[in-house]
Amino acid sequence: MRQAVLFETLDALNTPEAIKTKTCIRCRKTKPVTAFHSGGRRKRRRPDCAECRREARHARGERRIETPDERLTRKLWSNYRLTREQYTALVDAQLGVCAICGKAPGEGKRLFVDHCHATGVVRALLCTTCNVAVGFYEIHGSAAAEYLGTYGAGNPLLKRS
């Protein structure tokens, strides 16, 4: 069921030709790259899918590992009280693009939930760049507006005669 939601979300965000896939070295199944954990600071994904990795760790008696899909579902609920279905509905309502710049997220990326830090109210889904910009402006908005008012036309000390 959870994997079906993942595929529906991927279909909404990407065309079928654009979805990158990878073959797991354990189960030999071809899956979307989002079914593989990233290797930390490395940009590459792990060679075994999250499902096989979880099963192998369970067989060795180690603690359970979340799949990327399970982690997203947990984070959406714990941080924003959003279900995965509500997140998918927001993605569909925004046609899979950022609410500010209108760009689709890059390959293997997703849209981030923008929310008011004071009230916790969810506003929309944004790309990484717009989310960081809104967060910065929310904190430093008055200083940024003052700066643009003063230097918006350029620094008067550097004006050419």
N, C-alpha and C positions, 0 to 999 in steps of 0.2 A: 504494500500500500504506500509506504513512504517513498519507495523508489519510483512509483508511478507519479507521485506529486513532483519529484525531482525532474522526471522527464517532461512533465507538462510545463513546468517552469522554464526548462531549457528550450522547449518548443516555442514558448511565448517570447523568449528573448532572442532566439537565434533561428536562422533558417537551417534546415536539416544539413545543408552542405557545409555550414560554418561550424558545426559542432565537432570539436576535436575529440578523438577517441584514443584509447590506449588499451593494450592487451595485458592482463594480469599474468604475472609469471607463475602464480600458483594454480588458479582455476582455468587459465587459458581463455577466459571470456573477454570479449571486447566491450569496454564500458566507456562512458564519457569521462574526460579527465577529472571532472569534479568528484568522481567516485574514488579518487586516489588522494591520500594525504600529501601535503607539500612537505618537503624535506627541511623545514626550518628556514634558515637564511638562504639556503640554496633555492634557486628558482625552479628546479626540477621536481617532479612528483615522484613519490615512492614507486618501486617496481611492482609491488603487490597492492591490490585494491584494499580499501578499508575493511570490507567484509571479510576477506581472507585473513587479513592481519589480525582482526578481532578474534576470529576463530582460532588462529594459531596461538595467540596469547592466552586465550581461554584454555586451550589444550595444555599449555604449559603451567596453568594455574595462576597466571598473572591477572591483574585487574582488568576489567572490561574497558575497551576503548570505544569512543564514539565515532560514528562515521561523520564526514563533513555535513551531511544532511541532518543528522540527529543533533549535531552541535548548533547548526543554524536554527533549528526548531527550538532548542532549549534557550539559546540566546535571545531570540525574538520574544519568547514568553517572559523570561526573567528580566530583560531590560525594558521592554515596551508593552508587555501584556498583549502581544499580538500572536494569534495562532498562525500556523503556516498557511492556512487557507486565506486568512485576511491579508497576509503579505502578498500571496499570489494574486489576490483580487486587486491590490494596489498596483502591482506590476502590470496587470492586464489593463487597468483603468488608465495608466500612464503610457500604454502601448510599449512598455519595456524600455522607456527612455527617461533620462533625468528631467525632473520638473522644472529646472532652471535653464540648462543649456540645450536640452533636447537631444543629447547624444546617448547612444546605447552604451552600456558598460563594455569594457574590453573583454577579450577572450578569457574565460575562466573567472571573470569578475561578476559582482552582483551590485545592485543598487542598495545604498545604505538608507536606513530609516532616519529621517531628520525629525527632531523633536525639540520642544522647548525645555531647556534645562531647569527652568524655574517651576513649571507646572507639570512637565512630563507628557504634555499633549503631543501626539504624533501629527506632523504637518504633511509630509510627502516623502517620496523616495528620491535620493540624489546620488549623483556620481561622486567618486572620491574627491575630486577637485572642488566641486560646488559645496559638498558637505564640510570640508575643511574651511572654505572661504566663509560660509554662513556661520560656522562656529567661531571663527576669528572675529567676524563683524559683530556677532552677538556680544562678545566680551569687550571688544575695543571699538565699538561702533561710533561713539561720540568723538573719540580721539581721531578716528579715520575721517569722519565728516569734517572736523575742524581742519585737519591736515589738507584735505582736498579743497576746502574753502580758501585756505591760505595759499597753497601751492598748485592748485588745479590748472592754472594757466602757465605754470612754470615758476621757477625761483626768480624773484625780481632782481636778485644780486647777479644773476647770470644772464640777464637780458642783453641782447646785442643791440648796439646803437645804430 
